[in-house]
Amino acid sequence: MLRDILKTSKSERQLFLQAMEGTKPLGKRLSKKNQIREKPKPIPYQRINDETEALSESQLSDFTEDTLLETDEQLSFARNGISSQILRRLRRGYWTLQDELDLHGYRIHEARELVYFFLKKSVKQNKRCVRIIHGKGLRSAGREPILKRHVKSWLKQTSAVLAYCQAPGYLGGAGAVIVLLKAHSHRSHQFESE
């Protein structure tokens, strides 16, 4: 700026010097090399991710659906705000199945992890409608569908699940559920940071 002033005419220079009369020059600035900068503390991203994942996994407990929320006689569930029309569409196959998980032969603790990671993967891949095959329990002790009860409980605990219903006969009937997941723009907080 001072160089530009020196190139100007004498009258402009005099005007500038009059305007600057009584002022003091600023002190010398430190060069960038001489400036002392504090390094920011590192952010432990991996630890935060690990803790978030552990918290999310621990959120799927073994409560039965009777202890959580009521279901209707057609073995379906819909979150508050989800209309009965959405549930009807889910039962009728309105949405194309985009993926499935078969839990045949898995124990409860193994199935819980598989369901959690399957839902997590489906949400990340923006899949809206998936099927989980839990089986009818024909080979289990007492011939009761043990995984069926647990899967439905885990689905209710997962905020990414909008609704689910028993699969129609040609898709597994009483041995499977069709699950409707939140859309990409409404992604669940439970899986978002992972």
Backbone as JSON, one array per atom type, in Angstrom:
{
  "sequence": "MLRDILKTSKSERQLFLQAMEGTKPLGKRLSKKNQIREKPKPIPYQRINDETEALSESQLSDFTEDTLLETDEQLSFARNGISSQILRRLRRGYWTLQDELDLHGYRIHEARELVYFFLKKSVKQNKRCVRIIHGKGLRSAGREPILKRHVKSWLKQTSAVLAYCQAPGYLGGAGAVIVLLKAHSHRSHQFESE",
  "N": [[0.83, -1.19, 0.0], [1.94, 1.25, 0.78], [3.82, 1.57, -1.22], [2.21, 2.04, -3.4], [1.24, 4.51, -2.72], [3.5, 6.12, -2.87], [3.86, 6.23, -5.61], [1.88, 7.87, -6.42], [0.57, 11.17, -7.18], [1.99, 14.37, -6.05], [0.15, 15.96, -4.65], [-1.78, 14.15, -3.85], [-0.22, 12.59, -2.21], [0.41, 14.4, -0.18], [-2.13, 14.82, 0.9], [-2.63, 12.3, 1.92], [-0.56, 12.07, 3.87], [-1.32, 14.11, 5.62], [-3.71, 13.07, 6.54], [-2.79, 10.92, 7.94], [-1.4, 11.99, 10.0], [-0.2, 12.1, 13.29], [-0.56, 9.48, 13.86], [0.61, 6.21, 14.85], [2.93, 3.78, 13.74], [2.13, 0.3, 13.33], [3.27, -2.41, 15.4], [5.91, -4.77, 14.67], [5.0, -7.59, 12.81], [4.86, -11.03, 13.61], [6.47, -13.47, 11.72], [5.08, -16.23, 9.87], [6.56, -18.45, 10.42], [7.63, -17.88, 12.91], [5.46, -17.73, 14.55], [3.78, -19.21, 17.23], [1.94, -22.03, 17.35], [-0.62, -23.83, 18.86], [-1.03, -27.26, 18.76], [-3.95, -29.0, 17.8], [-5.81, -31.14, 19.97], [-5.79, -34.64, 19.43], [-8.56, -36.34, 17.91], [-10.24, -39.08, 19.05], [-11.38, -40.97, 16.93], [-11.77, -43.73, 16.28], [-12.14, -44.94, 18.78], [-14.48, -43.65, 19.59], [-16.24, -44.56, 17.6], [-16.15, -47.34, 18.17], [-17.24, -47.39, 20.77], [-19.8, -46.39, 20.26], [-20.81, -48.38, 18.6], [-20.73, -50.59, 20.35], [-22.58, -49.72, 22.24], [-24.9, -49.61, 20.67], [-25.17, -52.33, 19.99], [-25.66, -53.37, 22.5], [-28.16, -52.45, 22.92], [-30.0, -54.15, 21.82], [-31.84, -56.28, 23.36], [-32.94, -59.26, 25.11], [-35.64, -59.09, 25.67], [-39.02, -60.08, 25.51], [-41.55, -59.62, 22.97], [-43.93, -59.18, 24.24], [-43.31, -57.78, 26.52], [-42.65, -55.32, 25.6], [-44.14, -53.81, 23.39], [-47.49, -53.85, 22.11], [-48.72, -56.18, 19.7], [-50.62, -56.83, 16.73], [-53.27, -59.22, 15.85], [-52.37, -60.34, 13.52], [-49.7, -60.68, 13.64], [-47.94, -58.36, 13.36], [-46.2, -55.19, 13.33], [-46.03, -51.71, 13.85], [-44.48, -48.58, 14.02], [-45.3, -45.7, 16.04], [-47.19, -43.31, 14.33], [-46.99, -44.49, 11.86], [-49.03, -45.43, 9.32], [-51.94, -47.59, 9.05], [-52.33, -48.29, 6.47], [-49.77, -48.4, 5.36], [-48.81, -50.68, 6.63], [-50.6, -52.56, 5.57], [-49.8, -52.43, 2.88], [-47.23, -53.43, 3.16], [-47.74, -56.07, 3.91], [-48.93, -56.97, 1.57], [-46.92, -57.0, -0.26], [-46.02, -54.64, -1.51], [-43.58, -53.26, -1.56], [-40.48, -54.11, -3.04], [-38.53, -56.87, -2.14], [-35.31, -56.35, -1.0], [-33.16, -57.53, 0.16], [-32.13, -60.34, 2.19], [-31.99, -62.24, 5.24], [-31.03, -65.26, 6.57], [-31.63, -67.13, 9.35], [-31.53, -69.76, 10.08], [-30.34, -72.43, 12.02], [-28.74, -70.93, 13.73], [-27.73, -69.87, 17.01], [-29.27, -68.04, 19.73], [-27.65, -65.82, 20.67], [-25.87, -65.58, 18.55], [-27.59, -65.08, 16.44], [-28.64, -62.62, 17.23], [-26.47, -60.85, 16.86], [-26.11, -61.16, 14.1], [-28.56, -60.17, 13.1], [-28.42, -57.52, 13.98], [-26.11, -56.53, 12.55], [-26.94, -57.04, 9.95], [-29.19, -55.33, 9.68], [-27.89, -52.89, 10.07], [-26.17, -52.84, 7.85], [-28.07, -52.88, 5.81], [-29.39, -50.42, 6.17], [-27.26, -48.64, 5.68], [-26.86, -49.2, 2.99], [-29.09, -48.18, 1.92], [-31.44, -49.71, 1.74], [-34.85, -50.51, 1.66], [-36.79, -52.5, 2.12], [-36.68, -55.59, 3.59], [-36.16, -59.12, 4.24], [-36.31, -61.29, 6.98], [-35.5, -64.46, 7.83], [-36.51, -66.5, 10.25], [-37.29, -69.0, 10.89], [-39.51, -71.77, 11.69], [-39.29, -73.2, 13.92], [-39.37, -75.96, 13.94], [-37.34, -77.81, 14.28], [-36.39, -77.29, 16.77], [-36.16, -77.7, 20.38], [-39.12, -78.81, 21.82], [-40.45, -77.92, 19.67], [-40.94, -75.21, 19.24], [-40.96, -71.89, 17.97], [-38.31, -70.35, 18.75], [-36.43, -68.35, 17.94], [-38.09, -66.67, 16.5], [-39.66, -65.15, 18.32], [-37.61, -63.69, 19.58], [-36.41, -62.29, 17.42], [-38.48, -60.58, 16.58], [-38.68, -59.0, 18.84], [-36.16, -57.77, 18.86], [-36.32, -56.3, 16.49], [-38.26, -54.41, 17.12], [-36.85, -52.89, 18.9], [-35.04, -51.57, 17.37], [-34.46, -48.54, 15.98], [-34.39, -47.92, 13.28], [-36.24, -49.51, 12.07], [-39.33, -49.29, 10.67], [-41.7, -50.73, 10.38], [-42.99, -54.09, 10.58], [-44.06, -57.3, 9.38], [-45.59, -60.56, 9.41], [-44.37, -62.78, 6.99], [-45.88, -63.43, 3.77], [-47.28, -66.64, 2.75], [-45.86, -67.69, 0.47], [-43.41, -66.52, 0.8], [-42.29, -67.54, 3.06], [-44.02, -67.52, 5.18], [-45.09, -68.18, 8.47], [-42.52, -68.48, 9.25], [-40.9, -66.33, 8.73], [-40.22, -62.77, 8.58], [-41.21, -59.69, 7.11], [-39.58, -56.68, 6.71], [-39.81, -53.2, 7.0], [-37.75, -50.53, 6.42], [-36.43, -47.32, 7.46], [-36.3, -44.53, 5.21], [-33.52, -43.25, 3.29], [-33.15, -40.44, 3.71], [-34.26, -40.2, 6.18], [-32.62, -41.43, 7.99], [-31.74, -43.57, 10.6], [-30.73, -42.62, 13.85], [-29.45, -44.48, 15.36], [-27.79, -46.04, 13.71], [-26.41, -44.17, 12.32], [-23.87, -42.88, 12.89], [-22.07, -44.84, 12.55]],
  "CA": [[0.0, 0.0, 0.0], [2.84, 2.39, 0.86], [4.43, 1.71, -2.55], [1.21, 2.66, -4.27], [1.14, 5.92, -2.32], [4.68, 6.8, -3.39], [3.7, 6.38, -7.05], [0.82, 8.84, -6.68], [1.02, 12.57, -7.35], [2.39, 15.06, -4.81], [-1.02, 16.44, -3.91], [-2.4, 12.99, -3.2], [0.68, 12.19, -1.14], [0.24, 15.35, 0.92], [-3.42, 14.54, 1.54], [-2.47, 11.08, 2.7], [0.28, 12.36, 5.04], [-2.13, 14.9, 6.54], [-4.7, 12.18, 7.15], [-2.08, 10.0, 8.82], [-0.68, 12.75, 11.01], [-0.48, 11.74, 14.67], [-0.71, 8.03, 14.03], [1.84, 5.46, 15.09], [2.94, 2.52, 12.98], [1.91, -0.94, 14.08], [4.48, -3.17, 15.71], [6.26, -5.77, 13.67], [4.26, -8.85, 12.88], [5.67, -12.24, 13.58], [6.3, -14.26, 10.5], [4.38, -17.49, 10.12], [7.51, -19.4, 11.0], [7.87, -17.53, 14.31], [4.24, -17.83, 15.33], [3.65, -20.48, 17.96], [0.57, -22.53, 17.26], [-0.88, -25.03, 19.63], [-1.61, -28.32, 17.95], [-5.21, -29.45, 18.39], [-5.78, -32.48, 20.54], [-6.33, -35.61, 18.47], [-9.9, -36.84, 18.18], [-10.16, -40.55, 18.98], [-12.52, -41.42, 16.13], [-11.99, -45.17, 16.35], [-12.72, -45.25, 20.08], [-15.87, -43.17, 19.57], [-17.0, -45.52, 16.78], [-16.26, -48.59, 18.9], [-18.18, -47.21, 21.88], [-21.13, -46.25, 19.68], [-21.23, -49.71, 18.13], [-21.0, -51.42, 21.53], [-23.84, -49.24, 22.81], [-25.98, -50.04, 19.79], [-25.34, -53.77, 20.13], [-26.24, -53.67, 23.8], [-29.56, -52.02, 22.92], [-30.85, -55.26, 21.43], [-31.89, -57.19, 24.49], [-33.77, -60.45, 24.91], [-37.02, -58.93, 26.12], [-39.99, -60.58, 24.54], [-42.4, -58.56, 22.45], [-45.01, -58.91, 25.2], [-42.86, -56.81, 27.52], [-42.35, -54.03, 24.97], [-45.3, -53.17, 22.77], [-48.49, -54.8, 21.66], [-48.82, -56.45, 18.27], [-51.98, -57.23, 16.4], [-53.46, -60.66, 15.68], [-51.72, -60.79, 12.3], [-48.27, -60.67, 13.92], [-47.29, -57.23, 12.71], [-45.82, -54.09, 14.2], [-45.77, -50.44, 13.18], [-44.14, -47.51, 14.95], [-46.27, -44.62, 16.13], [-47.14, -42.43, 13.17], [-47.03, -45.28, 10.63], [-50.45, -45.72, 9.1], [-52.32, -48.98, 8.8], [-52.19, -48.49, 5.02], [-48.37, -48.82, 5.14], [-48.74, -52.07, 7.08], [-51.31, -53.35, 4.55], [-48.93, -52.5, 1.71], [-46.11, -54.32, 3.48], [-48.28, -57.45, 3.85], [-49.29, -57.31, 0.19], [-45.74, -57.02, -1.11], [-45.91, -53.39, -2.27], [-42.16, -52.98, -1.73], [-39.67, -55.23, -3.49], [-37.52, -57.32, -1.17], [-33.99, -55.97, -1.5], [-32.14, -58.38, 0.77], [-32.7, -61.24, 3.2], [-31.09, -62.87, 6.21], [-31.55, -66.56, 6.99], [-31.09, -67.44, 10.67], [-31.61, -71.2, 10.37], [-29.15, -73.06, 12.58], [-27.99, -70.05, 14.63], [-28.19, -69.71, 18.39], [-29.84, -66.71, 20.0], [-26.64, -64.76, 20.73], [-25.33, -65.42, 17.19], [-28.66, -64.47, 15.64], [-28.75, -61.21, 17.62], [-25.4, -60.13, 16.16], [-26.39, -61.18, 12.66], [-29.67, -59.25, 12.84], [-27.9, -56.15, 14.17], [-25.23, -56.15, 11.44], [-27.75, -57.06, 8.73], [-29.96, -54.08, 9.64], [-26.92, -51.81, 9.91], [-25.73, -52.87, 6.45], [-29.21, -52.52, 4.96], [-29.61, -48.98, 6.29], [-26.17, -47.96, 4.97], [-27.03, -49.41, 1.55], [-30.37, -47.55, 1.59], [-32.45, -50.72, 1.41], [-36.08, -50.18, 2.37], [-37.6, -53.65, 2.48], [-35.85, -56.79, 3.71], [-36.82, -60.27, 4.86], [-35.51, -62.05, 7.94], [-36.05, -65.8, 7.98], [-36.16, -66.99, 11.59], [-37.69, -70.4, 10.98], [-40.76, -72.08, 12.38], [-38.96, -73.91, 15.15], [-39.7, -77.38, 13.82], [-36.22, -78.64, 14.75], [-35.97, -76.89, 18.11], [-36.77, -78.46, 21.48], [-40.51, -78.4, 22.03], [-40.96, -77.47, 18.37], [-41.4, -73.82, 19.36], [-40.11, -70.94, 17.24], [-37.61, -69.52, 19.73], [-35.87, -67.16, 17.3], [-39.18, -65.79, 16.04], [-39.98, -64.23, 19.41], [-36.48, -62.79, 19.79], [-36.24, -61.42, 16.24], [-39.5, -59.53, 16.63], [-38.3, -58.1, 19.92], [-35.0, -56.97, 18.41], [-36.78, -55.37, 15.47], [-38.96, -53.31, 17.79], [-35.86, -52.08, 19.6], [-34.19, -50.91, 16.38], [-35.17, -47.35, 15.52], [-34.44, -47.88, 11.81], [-37.37, -50.33, 11.62], [-40.61, -48.59, 10.72], [-42.78, -51.7, 10.55], [-42.73, -55.44, 10.08], [-45.22, -58.2, 9.43], [-45.3, -61.94, 9.04], [-44.27, -62.94, 5.54], [-46.92, -64.27, 3.17], [-46.9, -68.04, 2.63], [-44.87, -67.96, -0.56], [-42.13, -65.94, 1.22], [-41.85, -68.14, 4.32], [-45.13, -67.57, 6.13], [-44.82, -68.0, 9.89], [-41.1, -68.64, 9.49], [-40.15, -65.16, 8.27], [-40.85, -61.45, 8.69], [-40.86, -58.67, 6.13], [-39.25, -55.51, 7.51], [-39.73, -51.92, 6.29], [-36.75, -49.68, 7.06], [-36.54, -45.9, 7.17], [-35.67, -44.05, 3.98], [-32.18, -42.67, 3.44], [-33.21, -39.09, 4.27], [-34.71, -40.31, 7.56], [-31.77, -42.47, 8.54], [-31.8, -43.77, 12.03], [-29.58, -42.19, 14.65], [-28.81, -45.67, 15.92], [-26.76, -46.54, 12.81], [-25.88, -43.07, 11.54], [-22.47, -42.54, 13.1], [-21.23, -46.02, 12.44]],
  "C": [[0.87, 1.25, 0.0], [3.5, 2.63, -0.49], [3.47, 2.39, -3.52], [1.09, 4.15, -3.97], [2.32, 6.71, -2.89], [4.58, 7.04, -4.89], [2.66, 7.44, -7.39], [1.4, 10.24, -6.79], [1.31, 13.2, -6.0], [1.19, 15.51, -4.01], [-1.72, 15.27, -3.18], [-1.55, 12.53, -2.04], [0.52, 13.11, 0.08], [-1.08, 15.12, 1.66], [-3.32, 13.3, 2.43], [-1.67, 11.35, 3.97], [-0.48, 13.19, 6.06], [-3.14, 14.01, 7.28], [-4.04, 11.26, 8.16], [-1.33, 10.69, 9.94], [-1.13, 12.35, 12.41], [-0.67, 10.25, 14.89], [0.64, 7.38, 14.24], [1.8, 4.18, 14.26], [2.72, 1.32, 13.9], [3.24, -1.61, 14.35], [4.73, -4.22, 14.63], [5.43, -7.03, 13.9], [5.24, -10.0, 12.89], [5.44, -12.97, 12.28], [5.6, -15.58, 10.86], [5.3, -18.51, 10.75], [7.68, -19.16, 12.49], [6.61, -17.63, 15.18], [4.16, -19.21, 15.98], [2.18, -20.88, 17.91], [0.46, -23.77, 18.12], [-1.53, -26.05, 18.71], [-2.92, -28.76, 18.61], [-5.05, -30.87, 18.93], [-6.37, -33.45, 19.53], [-7.72, -36.09, 18.9], [-9.87, -38.36, 18.01], [-11.37, -41.14, 18.24], [-12.8, -42.91, 16.29], [-12.62, -45.56, 17.69], [-14.18, -44.82, 20.14], [-16.74, -44.13, 18.76], [-17.21, -46.84, 17.51], [-17.28, -48.5, 20.03], [-19.61, -47.1, 21.37], [-21.66, -47.6, 19.23], [-21.56, -50.63, 19.3], [-22.33, -51.01, 22.18], [-25.02, -49.71, 21.97], [-26.24, -51.53, 19.92], [-26.02, -54.12, 21.46], [-27.71, -53.26, 23.87], [-30.5, -53.14, 22.49], [-30.83, -56.29, 22.55], [-32.81, -58.37, 24.17], [-35.16, -60.32, 25.52], [-37.93, -59.52, 25.06], [-40.87, -59.44, 24.08], [-43.55, -58.23, 23.4], [-44.6, -57.87, 26.23], [-42.63, -55.43, 26.93], [-43.61, -53.33, 24.47], [-46.27, -54.25, 22.31], [-48.39, -55.0, 20.15], [-50.25, -56.88, 17.99], [-52.06, -58.74, 16.15], [-52.78, -61.2, 14.43], [-50.19, -60.73, 12.43], [-47.54, -59.59, 13.13], [-47.03, -56.14, 13.73], [-45.61, -52.86, 13.34], [-45.47, -49.39, 14.25], [-45.27, -46.48, 14.99], [-46.1, -43.7, 14.93], [-47.15, -43.17, 11.84], [-48.47, -45.75, 10.45], [-50.69, -47.2, 8.86], [-52.23, -49.3, 7.31], [-50.76, -48.95, 4.69], [-48.23, -50.29, 5.52], [-49.45, -53.0, 6.08], [-50.45, -53.52, 3.3], [-47.75, -53.45, 1.95], [-46.56, -55.77, 3.39], [-48.53, -57.91, 2.42], [-48.09, -57.32, -0.76], [-45.56, -55.79, -1.98], [-44.44, -53.05, -2.55], [-41.43, -54.25, -2.15], [-38.67, -55.59, -2.4], [-36.14, -57.05, -1.75], [-32.87, -56.81, -0.9], [-32.84, -59.3, 1.76], [-31.59, -61.82, 4.06], [-31.75, -64.15, 6.67], [-30.86, -66.96, 8.29], [-31.18, -68.92, 11.03], [-30.27, -71.71, 10.91], [-28.35, -72.19, 13.53], [-28.6, -70.04, 16.02], [-28.61, -68.28, 18.62], [-28.78, -65.62, 19.98], [-26.0, -64.53, 19.35], [-26.35, -64.7, 16.31], [-28.79, -62.98, 15.96], [-27.7, -60.37, 16.89], [-25.68, -60.05, 14.66], [-27.51, -60.21, 12.3], [-29.18, -57.81, 12.94], [-27.07, -55.71, 12.96], [-25.97, -56.16, 10.1], [-28.55, -55.76, 8.6], [-29.05, -52.88, 9.41], [-26.48, -51.7, 8.45], [-26.87, -52.42, 5.53], [-29.48, -51.02, 5.0], [-28.52, -48.22, 5.53], [-26.32, -48.08, 3.46], [-28.38, -48.88, 1.06], [-31.41, -48.56, 1.1], [-33.68, -50.46, 2.27], [-36.84, -51.39, 2.86], [-36.74, -54.91, 2.45], [-36.66, -57.9, 4.38], [-35.83, -60.94, 5.8], [-36.22, -63.38, 8.15], [-35.58, -66.34, 9.32], [-36.52, -68.46, 11.77], [-38.96, -70.58, 11.8], [-40.52, -72.87, 13.66], [-39.24, -75.4, 15.1], [-38.59, -78.3, 14.33], [-35.76, -78.28, 16.16], [-36.71, -77.72, 19.16], [-38.17, -77.92, 21.73], [-41.17, -77.91, 20.76], [-41.57, -76.07, 18.44], [-40.44, -72.9, 18.62], [-39.43, -69.94, 18.19], [-37.09, -68.24, 19.09], [-36.94, -66.18, 16.85], [-39.49, -64.72, 17.09], [-38.86, -63.21, 19.61], [-36.3, -61.81, 18.64], [-37.24, -60.28, 16.29], [-39.2, -58.52, 17.74], [-37.15, -57.2, 19.51], [-35.41, -55.94, 17.37], [-37.47, -54.16, 16.09], [-37.98, -52.37, 18.48], [-34.97, -51.29, 18.65], [-34.95, -49.75, 15.76], [-35.25, -47.24, 14.01], [-35.62, -48.67, 11.25], [-38.66, -49.54, 11.79], [-41.75, -49.55, 11.01], [-42.27, -53.06, 10.12], [-44.02, -56.24, 10.16], [-44.76, -59.6, 9.05], [-45.32, -62.04, 7.52], [-45.45, -63.73, 5.0], [-46.39, -65.69, 2.95], [-45.8, -68.32, 1.63], [-43.49, -67.36, -0.23], [-41.67, -66.47, 2.58], [-42.92, -68.21, 5.37], [-44.72, -67.29, 7.55], [-43.34, -68.14, 10.23], [-40.26, -67.45, 9.08], [-40.94, -63.88, 8.54], [-40.33, -60.56, 7.58], [-40.7, -57.37, 6.92], [-39.15, -54.28, 6.6], [-38.8, -51.01, 7.08], [-36.96, -48.22, 6.67], [-35.81, -45.56, 5.88], [-34.34, -43.39, 4.3], [-32.21, -41.31, 4.12], [-33.68, -39.09, 5.72], [-33.89, -41.35, 8.3], [-31.78, -42.45, 10.06], [-30.54, -43.26, 12.72], [-28.78, -43.39, 15.17], [-27.66, -46.15, 15.04], [-26.01, -45.41, 12.12], [-24.39, -42.88, 11.68], [-21.55, -43.73, 12.9], [-20.75, -46.27, 11.05]]
}
